[in-house]
Amino acid sequence: MERLYPMKFQPLFKEKIWGGQKIKNQLGMDSYPLKNCGEAWLVSGVPGSETRISNGFLKGNELNELVEIFMDDLVGEKVFEKYGNEFPVLIKFIDTNDYLSIQVHPNDEIAARRKSGYGKSEMGYILDADPGAELLTGFSREMTRETYLSHLKKKSLKEILNLEKVRAGDAFYIPAGRVHALGAGILLAEIQQTSDVTYRIFDWDRVDAMGNRRELHTDLALEAIDFRHYPSYRSDYRKQENRAVSIVDCPYFTTNLLSFDKIFVKDYTSFDTFILYICVNGSAEVQYDREKIPLTRGETMLVPAEMEKITLLPKTACEILEVYVS
């Protein structure tokens, strides 16, 4: 059997009522014939939306097929024991030309009880934001169920939600249960649990081209919501050149920022997990043994768990999100 190698993916594109053109115009991804491409799924094991390998001898194979064949050599022993043949994280780019619905995601317990697979905790890393771009995340003050329901009835939820102005480089961890909504003019990378379960609470009364409103899940959402107020909703970090800096470290994934303009050697000998690289700025070559694979802005790469050393060779100043499951 041939050796595993760093793998790239063919994205899956999703039409969204709130989607725009930044995935195509800024990241160079061909989403034709979609008019409003809101999401590019880069690495996915979601049933029915599995991404396929785009390079090497495994080209054309779906991600979950590879997990089934290569098991812990691909994802790591502990990861395979916990998740089996399902790849545990989902990577997307999201482009917003309008506000997304105000929504919430269930945790693992609620999702299992409702036979919806895993829950959905996620994080977003802003690649680009128009002047004045904003998002909603969490409540702006201590909240009760009764106050929430009153504002839901009056369609004034935005008045009780925490609003954040955003710019490139900002990051937000959104655990299951946190009410949130992305605003217009944002391009971001999203790292999340492998789940496609979203409870839509309020959709701004908009309609599609046929005059139909999207389904709401206000009752399902009610049990999932975390009504607590938190002092901060940003994932604060300080970028350091030629070093890995932690952005989010949660039970479902760890995300670091690698910012480098020199050769960067990564030693994964002590890691029992796959590594994902998401290039968010610049370009580099990923070297293993004597082979080099280019990685440019907008591309994602899976480094198998069995690979112990990777050398990153910058072609320009480069920024890569490094993602793995601890």
N, C-alpha and C positions, 0 to 999 in steps of 0.2 A: 504493500500500500504506500502511495506517495505521501510525503510529509505534509502536514498542515502548514499554512502560511498566512500572512495578514490578508484579510479579505475585504473587498469593497462591495458596494451594493447598488442595485438598480432601484431608484426611489419609486414609491407609489404616490400618485398625486390625487388629492381629494378636493372636489368642488365644494365651496362653502358660500352661503349667502353673504357672508361678511369678508370673503377673500379678496386679494388684490393681485398685484403684478410683481412684487419684490422678489419672490422666489425665482421667477424667470429673469427679471431685469438685473438683480443684484447678484444672484448666485449662479446664473447661467444655466438653470435647469429648464429643460424643454417640457413644459406641462401642456402643450397643445393636445387636444382642442379645448381644454378647460378655459372658460371665460373668467372665472373668479377662483383661482387656485389658492385655497386657504391653508392647506397643509401638504407637506411632502413627508411621507413616512420613510425614514432612512434605514432603520433597523427595526424589524417587526416580526414577532412570532404570533401575533394575534390571528386566530383561526379565520381564514378567508381573506386575510390581508398580510400574508407572509411575504417578506422581501426575499429577492433572489440574489445570489452572488453574481458579480459582474466581471470578475477577473480570475485567471488561473484555471487549473484543471477541474475545479468544482463549479465553474461558471454555469449558471442556470439552475442550480440546486436551491431549494427553499431552505431558509434558516433552520426551521424545526427539524427538517430531514437530516441536516448535518448534526444537530444535537443528538438525534436518535442513533446515528451511525458512530460518531466520534465521542460522544458522552463526555466524561470528565477530561479527556484530552483537549476538548474544545472549550468547555465552560468551567472546569475545575471540579474537584471531587465533592466538596461541600455544596456547591451550587447545584450539581446534578442530583445529589441526594435529596435536596429540598424541593427542586422544581421539576425534576424529571426531564421529559423531552420538550418542555416549553421554555423558550428563552425568556429570562425574567425581566428584561427592561425593554422599553419601547422608546425609540429616538425619533423626534420629528423636528421639522422647521415649520413655524407658523407665521403667516402673513395676514395682518388684520387691516382691512380697509374700512372697517366699521366696528362698533362695539360688539363683542361676543355676548351671548346670553349671560345673565347672572346665573351662576351654577354652583354645584357642589358635587363631590365624589364620595362614595362610600368607603369605609375602611374594610379590612379583610373580613372581619367578623360579619358585618352586615352583608357584604357581597356574597359570602359563603352561604349565609342563611337564605338569601334570595337567589341562590344558584346562578350567580353572575361571575364566577371565577374569583379572581383576586380583586382587592380594593385598588384605589388609585391615589397614591401620593406622588407628587411631581415637583419639578423645579423648572424655572425658566431663566435662560441667560439671554439678555438683550443684545442682538447683533446690530440693530439699527432702530432709531426712533425719530419720527418727525418732531419738529419743535412743538412743545406742549403736549406730547403724547403722554397718556396716563393709563393706569390700571387700577382696579379695585381688588383689594385682598383683605379679608377679615373685617371685623367690626371696629368702628371708630370709638366706641365706648362700651362699657359693660352692657350686656344685652340680656333680655328675657325673651322667652318664647312668645309671650303675649305682645310685647312691643314689636317684635319681628313680624308677627302675623298682622298686626295693625298696619304696618308700613307696606307689607305685601299686598294687602287689600287695597290700600290707597295708591299703589304703584309708585311708591316713593322709597324703595329700598336703598337707592344711591345715597339718600340723606343719612343713613346709619352705617354705611360702609366706609372703610378706610381707603382714601384715595392717595395714590403715589404717582408723582411725576417721574418719568423714566428717561434714561438715555443709554447709549451703547455701553456695555460693560456691567450694567446693573444685573443683579440676580435676586430671585425670589424663590424660596422654598414654600410650597403650598401643600401641606399635609392633607390627607383625607379628612373631610369635615369642614374645611375652611371655605366659606363662601367667597367667590372671586369672579372677576370678569376682566378680560383684556380690552383695552380701548383701541381706537383706530391709530394707524400709522406706526405699527410695531412689527418688527421682524425678529423672531427669537428662536433659539434652540430649546426644545423641551425634552427633558429626561424624566421618565415616569415608570411606574410599575406597568407590566404587561396587562393592560386592561383598557377596554373601550367603553366603560360605564360612566355616563355623565347624567346627572339629574338637573335638568333645565328648570330654573325657578321663575325667571322673568326674561322675556325676549324683546322688550322695548316695543311691543305691539306691532312689530313689522310683519310684512307678508312677502311671500315669494312671487315669482312672475305670474303664477296662476291665481294669486290673491289669497293663498292659504297661509295660515299661521303654523309655525312649527309646534310640535307637541310639547307641553309642559309636564313636569313631574314633581309638582309642588308637594304632594303628599309623601311621595317616596323620599324627597329631600329632607323633610322635616326631621325624621329620626336621625339622619346622617349629620346634621349641622352641629358644629362646635360653636356654642354661643358665647364662649369666653372672649374677653378682650386681652390683647397682648401688647406689651410696650413697644415692640418693634416687629415689623413684618419683612424687612429686608435681610438678605444674607450678606452681611458685611465681610469684606475681605480686602486685602491690600496686595495688588499685583507686584511681583518681584521678578526682575529679569533673570532668565536662565535658572529658575527654580520652580518647583511645583508648589502651588498655593491652594490650600483647601477652601472650597466654596461651600459645599454641602456634604455632610456626613450623616446619613440617616440609616435606619435598618434595612432599607430597600436598595440603596445605591450610594456610592461615594463619587463626588465630582470634584476634580481639581483643575486649576488653570495652569497650563504650561505655556509660559511666555519666553521665547528664546530667539536669539540671533546668532548663537554659536552652536556647535555640535553638542547635542544633548543625549547622553547615554542613560537609558532606563534599565535598571536591573530588577527583574520580576521573579528572581529565584525563590524568594520567600512568599510569593503570592500564590494562592490556590483559587484563582479566578481568571476569567477572560478579561481583556482590557478593550475598551472602545475609545477611539480617537475621533473627535469631531473638530474639524478645522474651521475656526470661526474668523480667522484673519490670516492673510499671507499664504505661503505655500512651503512645503518641505518634501523631502524624500524620507521614507521609512525603510531603514536598512535592517535586514536580518541575514545572517550568514554573509553571502556575497551578493545577494539580491537587493535591488532598490525598487520601491514602489512609490510613485508620486502621490501626494495628498495636498489638495488645494482647497481654498475656501468653499464651503458648502458640501464637502465630501466627508464621509464617515468610514472608518476602517475598524474591523474586528481583529484583534490580536489574540490567537488561541492561548489557552491557559498553559499549554505545554511549552510555549516559547519563553525562554528565561531572560534573554537580553535583546533589546531593541535600541538602535541608534537613530536619532532624529537629526537629519541634515537640512538646515534651513536654506531655502532658495531666496527668501526674503525674510524680514522680521516676521515671526510666525506666532500665532496663538492657537492652542489646541485645548479643548476640553477633554480631560482624561476621566473616563467613567468605568467603574467596576463594582462588583457586589462583594462586600467583605465577608 
